[in-house]
């Protein structure tokens, strides 16, 4: 319960602003946690300078809230979120690539890892992959195409592997066509829905802005 913290004169105003990275002390009441004191580490005001950054930051927060288990400690997810915000702040990486990297890494951290080295149907080693099976979360060989497989081509598949396996700061090295970006987004959207039961509402805002 954040009593009075949204008033500008409150000493906790900056600590509880949207996207603020803060160190806080809370205590648990009967029904809520209560904020006692806190100190601001970074306000991340820079992510609110443009609409794309703002929506991307909102998407990260909403997706994390959907994926994380309430009151279950997970330092790796927290570190992923903070690192992604710092990259958004510096505007050093394409936001679309950063979002895809965030999705893959969050899926891995919550137990929904992709199978990218062997066919998810026959378990044979994959070479020159042209299909991704969205129901089995991985690549499939040309002999095992299914109703749930999407034809994406080797270059897009290799890009998925690179995004999935590389650290966030390395993603900026990747150059993708708009077609590959759309294909990968289609895959992650389906997997997120299947894994967590829903997708963030901010995703629809992205789509509406692109259509306008």
Buried (B, 14 or more C-beta within 10 A) or exposed (E): EBEEBEEEEBEBBBBBBEBBBBEBEBEEEEEEEEBEEBEBEBBBEBBBEEEBBBBBBBBBBBBBEBBBEEEEEBEEBEEBBBBBBBBBBEBEBBBBBBBBBBBBBBBBBBEBEBBBEBBBBEEEEBEEBBBBBBEBBBBBBEEBBEEEBBEBBEEBBBBBBBBBEBEBEEBBEBEBEEEBBEBBBBBBBBBBEEBBEEBBEBBEBBEEEEEE
